[in-house]
Amino acid sequence: MPCDVTKDEDIDRVFAEVGQKFGKLHLLLHSVAFAPKAALEGHFVDTTREAYLLAHNVSAYSLVALARGAAPLMTDGGSIIGMSYYGAEKVVPHYNVMGVAKASLEASTRYLAYDLGPKKIRVNCISAGPVNTLAARGIAGFSEMLKTYELRSPLKRNLVPEELGATGVFLASDGAACITGQVIYVDGGYCIMGM
Ligand code: 0WE
């Protein structure tokens, strides 16, 4: 089903259809982000108001709106998963406004976890190391980033997408029944390094 996450009508329609088709929902995976290309190329200080608001609307507020739509269908409890990146926490050159939006996504994860915990709905983020996706291919210096993870991460390699899937399955399962409000790094341990 198409869903423009900047439109409340789209979100309402999707969850109404999910309710009709399935009656309930156990898992919501939020995997959507956008910042205008220009904002990811120049200096963060030059981020326009328009680019800042668009990045936060699509990449962070959408988690709140989707969680509100999903929660009434999660009558057995549920698992909500967002996708984040280390640029939320530390400065990654050129990640710019996306880093600020991911910081907002991670903080929203904690506040949603608090609100929805009494309904047995858990809310967590997976913070992924770099993955060679279509969106990543346009990013200047991306192949250098992959090499840096190979060289510097404790596991001395990049992740494979199946490992993100496996972490998602874990977070959706009862194995993670007492885990909420967390950011789980799937990055070969890269984020623990100081040098
Ligand atoms: O979150 C992301 C990227 C998401 C993204 C990608 C694009 C490319 C095309 C958001 N908006 C756009 N807008 C476009 O016009 N990542 C974690 C991947 C990523 O993006 C970077 C990175 C990494 C890693 C940008 C700069 C530096 C590092």
Boltz pocket constraint, residues with backbone or C-beta under 6 A from the ligand:
constraints:
  - pocket:
      binder: B
      contacts: [[A, 33], [A, 34], [A, 35], [A, 36], [A, 37], [A, 40], [A, 84], [A, 85], [A, 92], [A, 93], [A, 94], [A, 95], [A, 96], [A, 98], [A, 128], [A, 130], [A, 135], [A, 136], [A, 138], [A, 139], [A, 140]]
      max_distance: 6.0
